């Protein structure tokens, strides 16, 4: 099982007290536990929530979880969604309940969070040479026979450092050779010959076990369908060659992994053609942004735009702000800025305006800039906007949206808050 359903950490989350640490929550909820506040089923718009407040749509969140579960199953893929997107253990649990093999993570701190909340399968999509972190992981493997961690290697030097840190370990750490997406791309081995040298180094390491190959097609230079598929075919060929050289002898399964949130259709297509190897292949997809999706970057790039017959993800975030200044007919300011909203890929998008319980499209309103605590709005003659109105903003890039909020309300379409997601960044 990929998850310890008996983890006491979730009970402790419900017992955490609401206080000044958590933005946007009702001031009169101070002192309540999160569980007590959730049980009150307060309304986001009428029961004391303070702007700015980030909310996730309960219905859209569930839709996205189900859609990717169905997609992975339809294409014969195991799914390890990237947890660095949300760092919300409750979402990890729901993703695993929706069929995920485990959770992908990027750094040791994130693995510590996942382990604290009972995650038993982790794919660490990064190199790991920190001796203290490796010793901690080794201790986790020794203490829990059901825990499995797989991580990248991309150099002989890295293998040597890992093996030295793991001296005396009773269980080896499983590793995959990371194939770089191209010259000038991020991490990963640049050539097949170097991949073979890294595999040889792993074979000589007592503390490591080579279990497959992996990489990230999102780093392919000038990515387009042809270039991405060509790199994915290189990855598959690398697995075939290493298997033919006997590098995976004795394994129960061989891991072949790729897949961000922009090209998972290409991953599904190319992985469908992986030939029979000496052991069954775990075709592991790692997309993470799907869980909330967004109104910008991933809305444009999602593979579901290319394969609409497979379904469509729904943006689940909305940042509720309030108009605090209307200095001219062409300008307004709301009380949320860089501390509250993602802005690394796109500025937020004005979507709706609420006044006196009525919601309407944000016609004639656009976000032109962010200050630390303000969004700058440009308004045309079509805009009906007054000081005190609530403005709902759509966001771009989930990974830099979740990290600005420690406790996020999950609200139904009528505003009823049914849950709260605790994040750990």
JOWO-V213943 format. One record per residue. N is the residue number from 1. RES is the residue in three letters. SS is DSSP state (alpha for helix, beta for strand, coil for the rest). PHI is phi in whole degrees, -180 to 180 (NA if undefined). Layout:
n=N res=RES ss=SS phi=PHI
n=N res=RES ss=SS phi=PHI
This chain:
n=1 res=UNK ss=coil phi=NA
n=2 res=UNK ss=coil phi=-82
n=3 res=UNK ss=beta phi=-147
n=4 res=UNK ss=coil phi=-90
n=5 res=UNK ss=coil phi=-68
n=6 res=UNK ss=coil phi=-92
n=7 res=UNK ss=coil phi=-57
n=8 res=UNK ss=coil phi=-77
n=9 res=UNK ss=alpha phi=-63
n=10 res=UNK ss=alpha phi=-67
n=11 res=UNK ss=alpha phi=-62
n=12 res=UNK ss=alpha phi=-67
n=13 res=UNK ss=alpha phi=-60
n=14 res=UNK ss=alpha phi=-66
n=15 res=UNK ss=alpha phi=-90
n=16 res=UNK ss=coil phi=-66
n=17 res=UNK ss=beta phi=-83
n=18 res=UNK ss=coil phi=-81
n=19 res=UNK ss=coil phi=-158
n=20 res=UNK ss=coil phi=-64
n=21 res=UNK ss=coil phi=-70
n=22 res=UNK ss=coil phi=-113
n=23 res=UNK ss=coil phi=-68
n=24 res=UNK ss=coil phi=84
n=25 res=UNK ss=coil phi=-78
n=26 res=UNK ss=coil phi=-59
n=27 res=UNK ss=alpha phi=-57
n=28 res=UNK ss=alpha phi=-79
n=29 res=UNK ss=alpha phi=-91
n=30 res=UNK ss=coil phi=-53
n=31 res=UNK ss=coil phi=98
n=32 res=UNK ss=coil phi=-72
n=33 res=UNK ss=beta phi=-79
n=34 res=UNK ss=alpha phi=-59
n=35 res=UNK ss=alpha phi=-63
n=36 res=UNK ss=alpha phi=-65
n=37 res=UNK ss=alpha phi=-64
n=38 res=UNK ss=alpha phi=-62
n=39 res=UNK ss=alpha phi=-65
n=40 res=UNK ss=alpha phi=-74
n=41 res=UNK ss=coil phi=48
n=42 res=UNK ss=coil phi=-69
n=43 res=UNK ss=beta phi=-91
n=44 res=UNK ss=coil phi=-58
n=45 res=UNK ss=coil phi=-100
n=46 res=UNK ss=coil phi=-125
n=47 res=UNK ss=coil phi=-118
n=48 res=UNK ss=coil phi=96
n=49 res=UNK ss=coil phi=-66
n=50 res=UNK ss=coil phi=-107
n=51 res=UNK ss=coil phi=-81
n=52 res=UNK ss=coil phi=-77
n=53 res=UNK ss=beta phi=-143
n=54 res=UNK ss=beta phi=-91
n=55 res=UNK ss=beta phi=-130
n=56 res=UNK ss=beta phi=-109
n=57 res=UNK ss=beta phi=-74
n=58 res=UNK ss=alpha phi=-63
n=59 res=UNK ss=alpha phi=-70
n=60 res=UNK ss=alpha phi=-72
n=61 res=UNK ss=alpha phi=-60
n=62 res=UNK ss=alpha phi=-64
n=63 res=UNK ss=alpha phi=-58
n=64 res=UNK ss=alpha phi=-66
n=65 res=UNK ss=alpha phi=-60
n=66 res=UNK ss=alpha phi=-69
n=67 res=UNK ss=alpha phi=-63
n=68 res=UNK ss=alpha phi=-73
n=69 res=UNK ss=alpha phi=-60
n=70 res=UNK ss=alpha phi=-65
n=71 res=UNK ss=alpha phi=-61
n=72 res=UNK ss=alpha phi=-62
n=73 res=UNK ss=alpha phi=-64
n=74 res=UNK ss=alpha phi=-61
n=75 res=UNK ss=coil phi=-101
n=76 res=UNK ss=coil phi=68
n=77 res=UNK ss=coil phi=-104
n=78 res=UNK ss=beta phi=-78
n=79 res=UNK ss=beta phi=-129
n=80 res=UNK ss=coil phi=-126
n=81 res=UNK ss=coil phi=-60
n=82 res=UNK ss=beta phi=-75
n=83 res=UNK ss=alpha phi=-76
n=84 res=UNK ss=alpha phi=-64
n=85 res=UNK ss=alpha phi=-59
n=86 res=UNK ss=coil phi=-108
n=87 res=UNK ss=coil phi=45
n=88 res=UNK ss=coil phi=-116
n=89 res=UNK ss=alpha phi=-57
n=90 res=UNK ss=alpha phi=-63
n=91 res=UNK ss=alpha phi=-71
n=92 res=UNK ss=alpha phi=-55
n=93 res=UNK ss=alpha phi=-62
n=94 res=UNK ss=alpha phi=-68
n=95 res=UNK ss=alpha phi=-64
n=96 res=UNK ss=alpha phi=-68
n=97 res=UNK ss=alpha phi=-63
n=98 res=UNK ss=coil phi=-93
n=99 res=UNK ss=coil phi=96
n=100 res=UNK ss=coil phi=-65
n=101 res=UNK ss=coil phi=-64
n=102 res=UNK ss=coil phi=-178
n=103 res=UNK ss=beta phi=-125
n=104 res=UNK ss=beta phi=-86
n=105 res=UNK ss=beta phi=-140
n=106 res=UNK ss=coil phi=-121
n=107 res=UNK ss=coil phi=-140
n=108 res=UNK ss=alpha phi=-59
n=109 res=UNK ss=alpha phi=-58
n=110 res=UNK ss=alpha phi=-66
n=111 res=UNK ss=alpha phi=-65
n=112 res=UNK ss=alpha phi=-61
n=113 res=UNK ss=alpha phi=-63
n=114 res=UNK ss=alpha phi=-59
n=115 res=UNK ss=alpha phi=-66
n=116 res=UNK ss=alpha phi=-62
n=117 res=UNK ss=coil phi=-110
n=118 res=UNK ss=coil phi=87
n=119 res=UNK ss=beta phi=-72
n=120 res=UNK ss=coil phi=-107
n=121 res=UNK ss=beta phi=-129
n=122 res=UNK ss=beta phi=-128
n=123 res=UNK ss=beta phi=-106
n=124 res=UNK ss=beta phi=-93
n=125 res=UNK ss=beta phi=-84
n=126 res=UNK ss=beta phi=-169
n=127 res=UNK ss=beta phi=-73
n=128 res=UNK ss=coil phi=-138
n=129 res=UNK ss=coil phi=-125
n=130 res=UNK ss=coil phi=-74
n=131 res=UNK ss=alpha phi=-64
n=132 res=UNK ss=alpha phi=-63
n=133 res=UNK ss=alpha phi=-65
n=134 res=UNK ss=alpha phi=-65
n=135 res=UNK ss=alpha phi=-65
n=136 res=UNK ss=alpha phi=-64
n=137 res=UNK ss=alpha phi=-61
n=138 res=UNK ss=alpha phi=-61
n=139 res=UNK ss=alpha phi=-64
n=140 res=UNK ss=alpha phi=-63
n=141 res=UNK ss=alpha phi=-64
n=142 res=UNK ss=alpha phi=-67
n=143 res=UNK ss=alpha phi=-81
n=144 res=UNK ss=coil phi=-135
n=145 res=UNK ss=coil phi=-66
n=146 res=UNK ss=coil phi=-91
n=147 res=UNK ss=coil phi=-81
n=148 res=UNK ss=beta phi=-132
n=149 res=UNK ss=beta phi=-130
n=150 res=UNK ss=beta phi=-122
n=151 res=UNK ss=beta phi=-138
n=152 res=UNK ss=beta phi=-75
n=153 res=UNK ss=beta phi=-134
n=154 res=UNK ss=coil phi=-143
n=155 res=UNK ss=coil phi=-156
n=156 res=UNK ss=alpha phi=-64
n=157 res=UNK ss=alpha phi=-60
n=158 res=UNK ss=alpha phi=-62
n=159 res=UNK ss=alpha phi=-61
n=160 res=UNK ss=alpha phi=-63
n=161 res=UNK ss=alpha phi=-66
n=162 res=UNK ss=alpha phi=-63
n=163 res=UNK ss=alpha phi=-64
n=164 res=UNK ss=alpha phi=-65
n=165 res=UNK ss=alpha phi=-68
n=166 res=UNK ss=coil phi=-97
n=167 res=UNK ss=coil phi=-56
n=168 res=UNK ss=coil phi=87
n=169 res=UNK ss=coil phi=-66
n=170 res=UNK ss=coil phi=-86
n=171 res=UNK ss=coil phi=-122
n=172 res=UNK ss=coil phi=-72
n=173 res=UNK ss=beta phi=-88
n=174 res=UNK ss=beta phi=-76
n=175 res=UNK ss=beta phi=-132
n=176 res=UNK ss=beta phi=-124
n=177 res=UNK ss=beta phi=-74
n=178 res=UNK ss=beta phi=-89
n=179 res=UNK ss=beta phi=-91
n=180 res=UNK ss=coil phi=-64
n=181 res=UNK ss=coil phi=-79
n=182 res=UNK ss=coil phi=152
n=183 res=UNK ss=coil phi=-62
n=184 res=UNK ss=coil phi=81
n=185 res=UNK ss=coil phi=-77
n=186 res=UNK ss=coil phi=-79
n=187 res=UNK ss=coil phi=-75
n=188 res=UNK ss=coil phi=115
n=189 res=UNK ss=beta phi=-76
n=190 res=UNK ss=coil phi=-82
n=191 res=UNK ss=coil phi=-128
n=192 res=UNK ss=alpha phi=-65
n=193 res=UNK ss=alpha phi=-63
n=194 res=UNK ss=alpha phi=-67
n=195 res=UNK ss=alpha phi=-59
n=196 res=UNK ss=alpha phi=-63
n=197 res=UNK ss=alpha phi=-66
n=198 res=UNK ss=alpha phi=-66
n=199 res=UNK ss=alpha phi=-61
n=200 res=UNK ss=alpha phi=-61
n=201 res=UNK ss=alpha phi=-63
n=202 res=UNK ss=alpha phi=-63
n=203 res=UNK ss=alpha phi=-60
n=204 res=UNK ss=coil phi=-92
n=205 res=UNK ss=coil phi=-98
n=206 res=UNK ss=coil phi=-72
n=207 res=UNK ss=coil phi=-95
n=208 res=UNK ss=beta phi=-129
n=209 res=UNK ss=beta phi=-136
n=210 res=UNK ss=beta phi=-79
n=211 res=UNK ss=beta phi=-122
n=212 res=UNK ss=beta phi=163
n=213 res=UNK ss=beta phi=-135
n=214 res=UNK ss=beta phi=-161
n=215 res=UNK ss=coil phi=176
n=216 res=UNK ss=coil phi=-130
n=217 res=UNK ss=alpha phi=-69
n=218 res=UNK ss=alpha phi=-64
n=219 res=UNK ss=alpha phi=-94
n=220 res=UNK ss=coil phi=-60
n=221 res=UNK ss=coil phi=-60
n=222 res=UNK ss=coil phi=50
n=223 res=UNK ss=coil phi=-59
n=224 res=UNK ss=coil phi=-146
n=225 res=UNK ss=alpha phi=-55
n=226 res=UNK ss=alpha phi=-67
n=227 res=UNK ss=alpha phi=-66
n=228 res=UNK ss=alpha phi=-64
n=229 res=UNK ss=alpha phi=-66
n=230 res=UNK ss=alpha phi=-64
n=231 res=UNK ss=alpha phi=-68
n=232 res=UNK ss=alpha phi=-62
n=233 res=UNK ss=alpha phi=-66
n=234 res=UNK ss=alpha phi=-61
n=235 res=UNK ss=alpha phi=-62
n=236 res=UNK ss=alpha phi=-63
n=237 res=UNK ss=alpha phi=-63
n=238 res=UNK ss=alpha phi=-62
n=239 res=UNK ss=alpha phi=-61
n=240 res=UNK ss=alpha phi=-62
n=241 res=UNK ss=alpha phi=-67
n=242 res=UNK ss=alpha phi=-65
n=243 res=UNK ss=alpha phi=-67
n=244 res=UNK ss=alpha phi=-63
n=245 res=UNK ss=coil phi=-84
n=246 res=UNK ss=coil phi=81
n=247 res=UNK ss=coil phi=-74
n=248 res=UNK ss=coil phi=-112
n=249 res=UNK ss=coil phi=-60
n=250 res=UNK ss=coil phi=86
n=251 res=UNK ss=coil phi=-81
n=252 res=UNK ss=coil phi=-79
n=253 res=UNK ss=beta phi=-154
n=254 res=UNK ss=beta phi=-112
n=255 res=UNK ss=beta phi=-91
n=256 res=UNK ss=beta phi=-127
n=257 res=UNK ss=beta phi=-135
n=258 res=UNK ss=beta phi=-162
n=259 res=UNK ss=coil phi=111
n=260 res=UNK ss=coil phi=-90
n=261 res=UNK ss=coil phi=-101
n=262 res=UNK ss=coil phi=-105
n=263 res=UNK ss=coil phi=-132
n=264 res=UNK ss=alpha phi=-69
n=265 res=UNK ss=alpha phi=-68
n=266 res=UNK ss=alpha phi=-66
n=267 res=UNK ss=alpha phi=-60
n=268 res=UNK ss=alpha phi=-60
n=269 res=UNK ss=alpha phi=-66
n=270 res=UNK ss=alpha phi=-71
n=271 res=UNK ss=alpha phi=-66
n=272 res=UNK ss=coil phi=-64
n=273 res=UNK ss=coil phi=-99
n=274 res=UNK ss=coil phi=-63
n=275 res=UNK ss=coil phi=-75
n=276 res=UNK ss=coil phi=-64
n=277 res=UNK ss=coil phi=-114
n=278 res=UNK ss=coil phi=-72
n=279 res=UNK ss=coil phi=-146
n=280 res=UNK ss=beta phi=-56
n=281 res=UNK ss=beta phi=-100
n=282 res=UNK ss=beta phi=-90
n=283 res=UNK ss=beta phi=-88
n=284 res=UNK ss=beta phi=-106
n=285 res=UNK ss=beta phi=-94
n=286 res=UNK ss=coil phi=-128
n=287 res=UNK ss=coil phi=-59
n=288 res=UNK ss=coil phi=-124
n=289 res=UNK ss=alpha phi=-69
n=290 res=UNK ss=alpha phi=-56
n=291 res=UNK ss=alpha phi=-62
n=292 res=UNK ss=coil phi=-110
n=293 res=UNK ss=coil phi=54
n=294 res=UNK ss=coil phi=-162
n=295 res=UNK ss=coil phi=-106
n=296 res=UNK ss=coil phi=-140
n=297 res=UNK ss=alpha phi=-54
n=298 res=UNK ss=alpha phi=-79
n=299 res=UNK ss=alpha phi=-63
n=300 res=UNK ss=alpha phi=-76
n=301 res=UNK ss=alpha phi=-96
n=302 res=UNK ss=coil phi=-55
n=303 res=UNK ss=alpha phi=-59
n=304 res=UNK ss=alpha phi=-65
n=305 res=UNK ss=alpha phi=-67
n=306 res=UNK ss=coil phi=-87
n=307 res=UNK ss=coil phi=-129
n=308 res=UNK ss=alpha phi=-60
n=309 res=UNK ss=alpha phi=-67
n=310 res=UNK ss=alpha phi=-85
n=311 res=UNK ss=coil phi=120
n=312 res=UNK ss=coil phi=-152
n=313 res=UNK ss=coil phi=-75
n=314 res=UNK ss=coil phi=-122
n=315 res=UNK ss=coil phi=-64
n=316 res=UNK ss=coil phi=-106
n=317 res=UNK ss=beta phi=-84
n=318 res=UNK ss=beta phi=-147
n=319 res=UNK ss=beta phi=-99
n=320 res=UNK ss=beta phi=-92
n=321 res=UNK ss=beta phi=-126
n=322 res=UNK ss=beta phi=-132
n=323 res=UNK ss=beta phi=-70
n=324 res=UNK ss=beta phi=-111
n=325 res=UNK ss=beta phi=-153
n=326 res=UNK ss=beta phi=-135
n=327 res=UNK ss=beta phi=-70
n=328 res=UNK ss=beta phi=-156
n=329 res=UNK ss=coil phi=-63
n=330 res=UNK ss=coil phi=-103
n=331 res=UNK ss=beta phi=-145
n=332 res=UNK ss=beta phi=-151
n=333 res=UNK ss=beta phi=-132
n=334 res=UNK ss=beta phi=-112
n=335 res=UNK ss=coil phi=-93
n=336 res=UNK ss=coil phi=-140
n=337 res=UNK ss=coil phi=-143
n=338 res=UNK ss=coil phi=-64
n=339 res=UNK ss=coil phi=-73
n=340 res=UNK ss=coil phi=-121
n=341 res=UNK ss=coil phi=-126
n=342 res=UNK ss=coil phi=-64
n=343 res=UNK ss=coil phi=-147
n=344 res=UNK ss=coil phi=-74
n=345 res=UNK ss=coil phi=-112
n=346 res=UNK ss=coil phi=-146
n=347 res=UNK ss=coil phi=-73
n=348 res=UNK ss=coil phi=-61
n=349 res=UNK ss=beta phi=-119
n=350 res=UNK ss=beta phi=-70
n=351 res=UNK ss=beta phi=-116
n=352 res=UNK ss=beta phi=-141
n=353 res=UNK ss=beta phi=-123
n=354 res=UNK ss=beta phi=-116
n=355 res=UNK ss=beta phi=-147
n=356 res=UNK ss=coil phi=53
n=357 res=UNK ss=coil phi=81
n=358 res=UNK ss=beta phi=-110
n=359 res=UNK ss=beta phi=-113
n=360 res=UNK ss=beta phi=-143
n=361 res=UNK ss=beta phi=-62
n=362 res=UNK ss=coil phi=-84
n=363 res=UNK ss=coil phi=-65
n=364 res=UNK ss=coil phi=76
n=365 res=UNK ss=beta phi=-124
n=366 res=UNK ss=beta phi=-141
n=367 res=UNK ss=beta phi=-90
n=368 res=UNK ss=beta phi=-110
n=369 res=UNK ss=beta phi=-166
n=370 res=UNK ss=beta phi=-125
n=371 res=UNK ss=coil phi=-99
n=372 res=UNK ss=coil phi=-57
n=373 res=UNK ss=coil phi=-126
n=374 res=UNK ss=coil phi=-136
n=375 res=UNK ss=beta phi=-107
n=376 res=UNK ss=beta phi=-89
n=377 res=UNK ss=beta phi=-111
n=378 res=UNK ss=beta phi=-99
n=379 res=UNK ss=beta phi=-125
n=380 res=UNK ss=coil phi=-99
n=381 res=UNK ss=coil phi=-64
n=382 res=UNK ss=coil phi=-77
n=383 res=UNK ss=coil phi=-76
n=384 res=UNK ss=coil phi=-110
n=385 res=UNK ss=coil phi=-145
n=386 res=UNK ss=coil phi=-131
n=387 res=UNK ss=coil phi=-55
n=388 res=UNK ss=coil phi=100
n=389 res=UNK ss=coil phi=-63
n=390 res=UNK ss=beta phi=-91
n=391 res=UNK ss=beta phi=-120
n=392 res=UNK ss=beta phi=-91
n=393 res=UNK ss=beta phi=-107
n=394 res=UNK ss=beta phi=-85
n=395 res=UNK ss=coil phi=-122
n=396 res=UNK ss=coil phi=-117
n=397 res=UNK ss=coil phi=81
n=398 res=UNK ss=alpha phi=-59
n=399 res=UNK ss=alpha phi=-62
n=400 res=UNK ss=alpha phi=-109
n=401 res=UNK ss=coil phi=-105
n=402 res=UNK ss=alpha phi=-56
n=403 res=UNK ss=alpha phi=-72
n=404 res=UNK ss=alpha phi=-97
n=405 res=UNK ss=coil phi=-135
n=406 res=UNK ss=coil phi=-87
n=407 res=UNK ss=beta phi=-145
n=408 res=UNK ss=beta phi=-112
n=409 res=UNK ss=beta phi=-66
n=410 res=UNK ss=beta phi=-108
n=411 res=UNK ss=beta phi=-118
n=412 res=UNK ss=coil phi=-75
n=413 res=UNK ss=coil phi=-62
n=414 res=UNK ss=coil phi=-89
n=415 res=UNK ss=coil phi=96
n=416 res=UNK ss=beta phi=-69
n=417 res=UNK ss=beta phi=-87
n=418 res=UNK ss=beta phi=-107
n=419 res=UNK ss=beta phi=-163
n=420 res=UNK ss=beta phi=-136
n=421 res=UNK ss=beta phi=-103
n=422 res=UNK ss=beta phi=-90
n=423 res=UNK ss=coil phi=-108
n=424 res=UNK ss=coil phi=-134
n=425 res=UNK ss=coil phi=-110
